[in-house]
Amino acid sequence: MSPIPEKATGEIHIRGGVRLQGKVKVQGSKNAALPILAATILAEGESYLKDCPKISDVYRMLRLLQSLGGQVRWEGDGVCVSTGSITTQDMPADVITGMRSSLCLLGALLARCGSIVMEYPGGCVIGQRPIDLHLGALEQMGVHFHEEEGRICGEAPEGIHGAEIHLALPSVGATENILLAAVTARGVTRIEGAAREPEVEALCRSLNACGARIEGAGSSCLEIRGVKRLHGAVYRIPADRIVAGTYLFAALGAGGCVLLEQAPCGHMQGVIRMAERMGALCQVTEEGLYVQSAAKPASAGVIRTGVYPGFPTDMQSVALAVSTIAPGETRIEEHIFENRFRVTEPLRRMGADIRQLDSHCLYVKGTDRLHGQRVEACELRGGAALVVAGLMAEGETVVTGCEYIERGYENICKDLRELGVRIHSV
Ligand code: EPZ
């Protein structure tokens, strides 16, 4: 069986108004798995990534690794990857165009092959997504970039060397690309102002399991001593804190009692505190996160996204959806991306009272109930927010554009059905 099933599409039908009840196991983290899969390019021999999530972004990354010459196979609840014969000579077109979504291949391929060709990554619906910090840091490490027919060509003729890098913004992707270029570089690399997200910490730990020498994992100052080579390793992908947060807020919005098995509570403090502020009773247990919530959430007052350990931008749309039925007024501030309020329009069609001030701030006035509608997802986290809104709405909600949701959620319908929701995809 091909390790990469063709993507499903379709629509999700939800009958709202049911309190959630039961337990669900939280899947592996998309944003940890992607850079760790890219890192297999640097390891000699085979790596096994336990709990790697079966989502379309991972399937896309596996396809890219295969088209570069890597071998890939699912085994049990993980994936085996060996990249002995990886080369960037005449990169297949789908890799060059696919790189945008798998930008974390940039640092790994430059370190492994010394050159790279990729389409100039455009923006996406949530923002411009520039890569100036990635390119600037890699240039400090000896990479030369030039543009050719709308593509970026990078090469390191004398190989990659260590550097002192100060990131103007704690960019997650830029930190990851620097790490992937630095682990086998000549000399030492220091990153000041590195991203502290748990997914970056997981990448550091997985690289050290392969023989890298990284100090400071989880902090904003990372020091990487280049080593000659890395070896394959077995590594467990941590649970996805955003998927866990999505289901936590689903329980908050619909009411109920749920156990989120293996939720990474240690990396969810900002999200748990926000849910408690909105009325959830949360208890960290051996098995994961136990959540109880009355029928109606309270307003958080202000929800402000920020870099870790602040409230994650990837949770903003879901928190917005739940805030639409919280009595009173909630101010929502998005400080990471410049266009992450796209879900406002379909929520309004479901009855939400939302006033947007500008691209970074809006006010939600709690309404008694949302009503079911046919709505369209246009990006991953906004799509998840529409499913959560459907749980809270009266009547039936149909969410189209499910291919966006499948990028990050293994099976949101199955997970929510296990919590008693009347939901199915067609
Ligand atoms: C990662 O994106 C995540 N994606 C995003 O999750 C997440 O929202 C984001 O980090 C913030 O936590 C993956 O890990 C695959 P950034 P990334 O570089 O690396 C600006 C999801 O839904 N910036 O930290 O692209 C940028 O414009 C996705 O799972 C520059 O200006 O995020 C943004 O405003 C969405 N120049 C801010 O930094 C650069 O060179 C944060 O971006 C790079 C970034």
Residues whose N, C-alpha, C, O or C-beta is under 5 A from the ligand:
A	BS01	EPZ	N31 R129 P130 I131 D132 L133 H134 L169 P170 S171 V172 G173 A174 T313 D314 I336 F337 L380 R381
